[in-house]
Amino acid sequence: MALQMPVYRELTAIESKVFMGLSWRQLGAAVLLALVCGGGYAGLVFGLGMDYNAAMYLVFIPGVPIAAWGWMRPKGLKPEAYAVYVWRHYTQREIYLLDGPARPARTPAKPTVKER
């Protein structure tokens, strides 16, 4: 049996695991989820006396974007890099052709020697 070591194609896509198999991003998201959702749930149930199920559904709403930031990797990109591409796609409408970005067509005032 030969000793084998996996070699990743893109080294920048690897995030180091710092605690219990979580990366820094996932660990930060887990702490933020515990503070926002756990604190919100405790405040709604014990502070306002809300029903347990209703409070669970209300704290689920701010928890989804936090969890998506921590664990989702759309197209293999970090969420903030992906958000820049999505923002640019919807705000900047440019037409790209095979030979580069589209430029306004300019016609010379006089025909050149080759065109005559």
SEGU-779165 format. One line per 5 residues: their letters; for each residue x, y, z of N, C-alpha, C, O, CB. Coordinates in steps of 0.05 Angstrom, whole numbers, plus 32768, in hexadecimal, padded with zeros to 4 digits. Glycine has a CB too. Layout:
BEGIN
a> X,Y,Z,X,Y,Z,X,Y,Z,X,Y,Z,X,Y,Z; ...
This chain:
BEGIN
malqm> 8011,7FE8,8000,8000,8000,8000,8012,8019,8000,8024,801B,8010,7FED,8000,8018; 800C,802B,7FEE,801C,8043,7FEB,8010,8059,7FFC,7FF8,805B,7FFF,801F,804B,7FCD; 8021,806A,8006,8019,8081,8015,800F,8097,8001,801E,809F,7FEF,802F,808C,8027; 7FF7,80A0,8004,7FEC,80B4,7FF2,7FE3,80CC,8001,7FD9,80CB,8017,7FD4,80A8,7FE2; 7FE7,80E3,7FF4,7FDE,80FC,8000,7FCE,810B,7FEC,7FD7,810F,7FD5,7FF7,810D,8009
pvyre> 7FB5,8114,7FF3,7FA5,8122,7FE0,7FB0,813E,7FDA,7FBA,814C,7FEC,7F88,8125,7FEA; 7FB0,8145,7FC0,7FB9,8160,7FB8,7FA0,816E,7FAC,7F94,8164,7F9A,7FD0,815E,7FA3; 7F9A,8184,7FB8,7F83,8193,7FAF,7F89,81A4,7F96,7FA0,81AD,7F93,7F78,81A6,7FC6; 7F76,81A8,7F86,7F7A,81B7,7F6D,7F7E,81D5,7F73,7F90,81E1,7F68,7F62,81B4,7F5A; 7F6F,81E0,7F84,7F70,81FC,7F8B,7F75,81FF,7FA8,7F64,81FA,7FB9,7F57,820B,7F82
ltaie> 7F8D,8208,7FB0,7F94,820A,7FCC,7F86,8221,7FDA,7F82,8220,7FF2,7FB2,820D,7FCE; 7F7E,8235,7FCB,7F70,824C,7FD8,7F53,8244,7FE0,7F47,8253,7FF0,7F6F,8264,7FC5; 7F49,822E,7FD6,7F2D,8226,7FDD,7F2C,8217,7FF7,7F17,8211,8002,7F21,8215,7FC7; 7F44,8211,8003,7F45,8201,801B,7F44,8214,8033,7F53,8227,8034,7F5E,81F0,801C; 7F32,820F,8046,7F30,821E,805E,7F3A,820C,8075,7F31,81F6,8077,7F13,8229,8063
skvfm> 7F4B,8216,8086,7F56,8206,809B,7F40,8202,80B1,7F30,8213,80B6,7F6F,8214,80A8; 7F41,81EA,80BC,7F2E,81E3,80D1,7F3A,81EA,80EC,7F50,81E1,80F2,7F26,81C5,80D0; 7F2D,81FB,80FC,7F38,8205,8114,7F2C,81F9,812D,7F39,81F7,8142,7F36,8222,8115; 7F12,81F1,812C,7F05,81E7,8144,7EEF,81D4,813C,7EDC,81DC,812E,7EFA,81FF,8155; 7EF1,81BB,8145,7EDC,81A7,8140,7ED5,81A4,8123,7EBE,81A0,811C,7EC3,81AD,8150
glswr> 7EE8,81A6,8112,7EE4,81A3,80F5,7ED7,81BB,80E8,7ECE,81B9,80D1,7ED2,818C,80F0; 7ED6,81D2,80F5,7ECA,81EA,80EA,7EE1,81FD,80E2,7EF5,81FF,80EF,7EB7,81F8,80FE; 7EDC,820B,80CC,7EEF,8220,80C4,7EE9,8239,80D4,7ED6,823A,80E3,7EED,8225,80A5; 7EFA,824D,80D0,7EF6,8267,80DF,7EDB,8273,80D7,7ECD,827D,80E8,7F0D,827B,80D8; 7ED4,8271,80BE,7EBB,827C,80B5,7EA3,826D,80C1,7E90,827A,80CB,7EB9,827B,8096
qlgaa> 7EA5,8253,80C2,7E8F,8243,80CD,7E8D,8247,80EB,7E78,8247,80F7,7E93,8226,80C6; 7EA5,8249,80F8,7EA5,824D,8115,7E98,8268,811C,7E89,826B,812F,7EC1,824B,8120; 7EA0,827D,810D,7E94,8297,8111,7E76,8297,810C,7E67,82A4,811B,7EA1,82AC,80FF; 7E6D,8289,80F7,7E51,8287,80F1,7E42,8278,8108,7E2C,8280,810F,7E4C,827A,80D6; 7E4E,8263,8113,7E42,8254,8128,7E3F,8265,8141,7E2A,8264,814F,7E52,823B,812E
vllal> 7E53,8274,8147,7E52,8286,815F,7E3D,829C,815A,7E2D,82A2,816C,7E6D,8293,8165; 7E3C,82A7,8143,7E28,82BC,813C,7E0C,82B0,813D,7DFA,82BD,8146,7E2E,82C8,8120; 7E09,8298,8133,7DEF,828B,8134,7DE6,8286,8151,7DCF,828A,8158,7DEF,8270,8125; 7DF9,827E,8162,7DF2,8279,817E,7DEA,8293,818B,7DD7,8293,819B,7E0A,826C,818D; 7DF8,82A9,8185,7DF1,82C2,8192,7DD7,82CD,8187,7DC5,82D5,8197,7E07,82D7,818D
vcggg> 7DD4,82CE,816D,7DBC,82DB,8161,7DA3,82C9,8165,7D8F,82D3,816F,7DC0,82E0,8143; 7DA5,82B0,815C,7D8E,829F,815D,7D88,8295,817A,7D71,8295,8183,7D91,8287,814B; 7D9D,828D,8188,7D99,8284,81A4,7D8F,829A,81B6,7D7D,8297,81C5,7DB2,8278,81AF; 7D9C,82B2,81B3,7D94,82C9,81C3,7D79,82D3,81BC,7D69,82DA,81CD,7DA8,82DF,81C1; 7D73,82D3,81A2,7D59,82DB,8199,7D43,82C9,81A2,7D2D,82D2,81AA,7D58,82DE,817B
yaglv> 7D49,82AF,81A1,7D35,829B,81A9,7D2F,829E,81C8,7D18,829E,81D0,7D3E,827E,81A3; 7D45,82A0,81D7,7D42,82A3,81F4,7D33,82BD,81FA,7D22,82BE,820C,7D5D,82A3,8202; 7D39,82D3,81EC,7D2B,82EC,81F1,7D0E,82EB,81EA,7CFD,82F6,81F8,7D39,8302,81E1; 7D07,82DD,81D4,7CEB,82DC,81CC,7CDB,82CA,81DE,7CC5,82D0,81E5,7CE9,82D2,81AF; 7CE7,82B3,81E6,7CD8,82A0,81F6,7CD6,82A9,8213,7CC1,82AA,821E,7CE4,8284,81F4
fglgm> 7CED,82AF,821E,7CED,82B5,823B,7CE8,82D3,8241,7CDC,82DA,8255,7D08,82AE,8247; 7CF0,82E5,822F,7CEC,8301,8233,7CD0,830A,822C,7CC3,8318,823B,7D00,8311,8224; 7CC7,8301,8214,7CAC,830A,820B,7C96,82F5,820F,7C7F,82FB,820B,7CAE,8311,81ED; 7C9E,82DD,8217,7C8A,82C8,821C,7C7D,82BE,8203,7C66,82B5,8203,7C75,82D3,822E; 7C8C,82BE,81EC,7C81,82B5,81D3,7C80,8296,81D2,7C8F,8289,81E1,7C92,82C0,81BB
dynaa> 7C6F,828B,81C1,7C6E,826E,81BD,7C89,8264,81B3,7C96,8271,81A3,7C57,8267,81AA; 7C90,824C,81BC,7CAA,8240,81B4,7CAD,823D,8196,7CC2,8244,818A,7CAE,8225,81C2; 7C98,8233,8189,7C99,822E,816C,7C9B,8249,815C,7CAA,824B,8149,7C81,821E,8163; 7C8B,825C,8164,7C8C,8276,8156,7CA7,8283,8159,7CB1,828F,8146,7C76,8288,8161; 7CB3,8281,8171,7CCD,828D,8175,7CE2,827E,8164,7CF5,828B,815A,7CD5,828B,8193
mylvf> 7CDF,8264,8161,7CF2,8255,8151,7CF1,825E,8134,7D06,8262,8127,7CEC,8236,8153; 7CD9,8263,8129,7CD7,826C,810E,7CE1,8288,810A,7CEC,828F,80F5,7CBA,826A,8105; 7CDE,8299,811F,7CE7,82B5,811C,7D06,82B6,811D,7D12,82C7,810F,7CDC,82C5,8133; 7D13,82A6,812D,7D30,82A7,812E,7D3D,8298,8117,7D55,829B,8111,7D3B,829B,8149; 7D2D,8288,8109,7D37,827A,80F1,7D3D,828F,80DB,7D50,828A,80CB,7D23,8266,80E7
ipgvp> 7D2E,82A4,80D9,7D31,82B8,80C4,7D4D,82C5,80C4,7D5A,82C5,80AF,7D1C,82CE,80C6; 7D57,82D0,80DA,7D72,82DB,80D9,7D88,82C6,80D9,7D9F,82CC,80D3,7D77,82EE,80F0; 7D81,82AD,80E0,7D95,8298,80E0,7D9D,828D,80C5,7DB3,8284,80C2,7D8B,8282,80F1; 7D8B,828E,80B2,7D91,8283,8097,7DA8,8292,8089,7DBA,8284,8080,7D78,8285,8086; 7DA8,82AD,8088,7DBF,82B9,807A,7DDA,82B5,8089,7DEF,82B4,807C,7DBA,82D7,8077
iaawg> 7DD9,82B3,80A4,7DF1,82AF,80B3,7DFC,8293,80AD,7E14,828F,80A8,7DEC,82B2,80D1; 7DEA,827F,80AC,7DF3,8264,80A6,7DFC,8261,8089,7E0F,8253,8084,7DDC,8250,80AB; 7DEF,826F,8077,7DF8,826F,805B,7E13,827B,8058,7E24,8271,8049,7DE4,827E,8049; 7E19,8290,8067,7E34,829D,8066,7E49,8289,8071,7E5F,8289,8067,7E34,82B7,8076; 7E42,827A,8084,7E55,8268,8091,7E5A,824E,8081,7E71,8245,8080,7E4D,8261,80AC
wmrpk> 7E46,8243,8075,7E49,8228,806A,7E45,8226,804B,7E4F,8213,8040,7E36,8216,8076; 7E38,8239,803E,7E34,8236,8021,7E4D,8241,8012,7E59,8254,801A,7E1B,8246,8019; 7E53,8233,7FFD,7E69,823C,7FEB,7E5E,823B,7FCE,7E64,8228,7FC0,7E82,822A,7FEE; 7E4F,824F,7FC6,7E43,824E,7FAA,7E5A,8250,7F96,7E6B,8262,7F97,7E2F,8264,7FA6; 7E59,823E,7F82,7E6D,823D,7F6D,7E8A,823A,7F78,7E9D,8241,7F6A,7E6B,8256,7F5B
glkpe> 7E8D,8230,7F90,7EA7,822D,7F9C,7EB3,8247,7FA7,7ECA,8247,7FAE,7EB9,8221,7F89; 7EA4,825C,7FA7,7EAE,8276,7FB0,7EA4,827C,7FCC,7E90,8271,7FD5,7EA5,828D,7F9D; 7EB2,828D,7FDA,7EA9,8297,7FF4,7E90,82A9,7FEF,7E8F,82B6,7FDB,7EBF,82A6,8004; 7E7D,82A9,8002,7E65,82B9,7FFD,7E69,82D6,7FF7,7E5B,82E1,7FE6,7E53,82B7,8015; 7E7D,82E3,8003,7E81,8300,7FFD,7E8C,8304,7FE1,7E86,8318,7FD4,7E94,830C,8011
ayavy> 7E9C,82F1,7FD7,7EA6,82F3,7FBB,7E90,82ED,7FA7,7E8D,82FB,7F93,7EBE,82DF,7FB6; 7E7F,82DA,7FAE,7E68,82D3,7F9D,7E54,82EA,7F9C,7E49,82F0,7F87,7E5A,82BA,7FA6; 7E50,82F8,7FB3,7E3D,830E,7FB4,7E47,8325,7FA2,7E36,8333,7F96,7E3A,8318,7FD0; 7E61,8329,7FA0,7E6B,833E,7F8F,7E65,8338,7F72,7E5D,8349,7F63,7E8A,8341,7F92; 7E69,831E,7F6A,7E62,8317,7F4E,7E45,8319,7F48,7E3D,8322,7F33,7E6C,82FA,7F49
vwrhy> 7E34,8311,7F5B,7E17,8314,7F57,7E0F,8331,7F55,7DFF,8339,7F44,7E07,8306,7F6E; 7E1A,8342,7F67,7E14,835F,7F66,7E1C,836B,7F4C,7E0D,837A,7F40,7E22,836D,7F7E; 7E34,8364,7F43,7E3E,836F,7F29,7E2D,8365,7F12,7E29,8374,7EFF,7E5B,8366,7F25; 7E24,834C,7F13,7E13,8342,7EFE,7DF9,8351,7EFB,7DF0,8357,7EE4,7E0D,8324,7F02; 7DEC,8357,7F11,7DD2,8365,7F10,7DD4,8383,7F0E,7DC0,8390,7F06,7DC2,835D,7F28
tqrei> 7DEB,838F,7F14,7DEC,83AC,7F12,7DFB,83B6,7EFA,7DF6,83CD,7EF1,7DFA,83B7,7F2B; 7E0D,83A7,7EEF,7E1D,83B0,7ED8,7E16,839F,7EC0,7E1E,8388,7EBF,7E3B,83B0,7EDE; 7E08,83AB,7EAE,7E01,839C,7E95,7E15,83A3,7E7F,7E13,83B8,7E73,7DE4,83A3,7E8C; 7E27,8392,7E7B,7E3B,8395,7E66,7E39,837E,7E53,7E33,8367,7E5B,7E58,8398,7E71; 7E3E,8383,7E3A,7E3D,836E,7E26,7E5A,8366,7E20,7E6A,8377,7E18,7E2E,8377,7E0C
ylldg> 7E60,834D,7E23,7E7B,8343,7E1D,7E7A,8332,7E04,7E69,8320,7E02,7E87,8333,7E35; 7E8C,8337,7DF2,7E8E,8328,7DD9,7EA6,8316,7DDB,7EB5,8317,7DEE,7E8F,833A,7DC1; 7EA9,8305,7DC7,7EC0,82F2,7DC7,7EDB,8300,7DC7,7EEE,82F6,7DD3,7EBE,82DF,7DAF; 7EDC,8317,7DBB,7EF6,8325,7DB9,7EF9,833A,7DCF,7F0B,834B,7DCC,7EF9,8331,7D9D; 7EE8,833A,7DE3,7EEB,834D,7DF9,7ED1,835D,7DFE,7EBD,8356,7DF2,7F01,8361,7DF4
parpa> 7ED3,8371,7E0F,7EBA,8381,7E15,7EB1,8390,7DFC,7EC1,8398,7DEB,7EBF,8394,7E2C; 7E97,8394,7DFB,7E8B,83A2,7DE4,7E93,83C0,7DE5,7E93,83CC,7DFA,7E6D,83A0,7DE4; 7E9A,83CB,7DCE,7EA1,83E7,7DCC,7E8E,83F4,7DB7,7E85,83E6,7DA5,7EBF,83EB,7DC3; 7E89,840D,7DB9,7E78,841A,7DA5,7E86,8419,7D8A,7E9E,841E,7D88,7E72,8437,7DAD; 7E76,8414,7D76,7E81,8412,7D5B,7E88,842F,7D51,7E77,8440,7D52,7E6E,8404,7D47
rtpak> 7EA0,8432,7D47,7EA8,844C,7D3C,7EAE,8449,7D1E,7EBC,8437,7D16,7EC1,8458,7D4B; 7EA3,845B,7D0F,7EA9,845A,7CF3,7EB9,8473,7CEC,7EB2,8489,7CF5,7E8F,8459,7CE1; 7ECE,8471,7CDD,7EDE,8488,7CD6,7ECE,849B,7CC4,7EBD,8493,7CB5,7EF8,8480,7CC8; 7ED5,84B4,7CC6,7EC7,84C9,7CB6,7ECC,84C5,7C98,7EBA,84C7,7C88,7ECF,84E5,7CBF; 7EE5,84BF,7C92,7EEC,84BB,7C76,7EF4,849D,7C72,7F00,8492,7C85,7F03,84CE,7C6D
ptvke> 7EEF,8492,7C5B,7EF8,8477,7C57,7F16,8475,7C55,7F23,8487,7C49,7EEB,846B,7C3E; 7F22,8460,7C5F,7F3E,845E,7C5D,7F46,8455,7C41,7F35,8450,7C30,7F49,8449,7C72; 7F60,8454,7C3D,7F6A,844C,7C22,7F61,8430,7C1C,7F5B,842A,7C05,7F89,844F,7C21; 7F61,841E,7C2F,7F59,8403,7C2A,7F3C,8400,7C24,7F34,83ED,7C15,7F60,83F2,7C43; 7F2B,8412,7C2E,7F0F,8410,7C29,7F06,841B,7C0E,7EF0,8415,7C05,7F00,841E,7C40
r> 7F17,842A,7C01,7F0F,8437,7BE8,7F0E,8423,7BD2,7F08,842B,7BBB,7F21,844D,7BE1
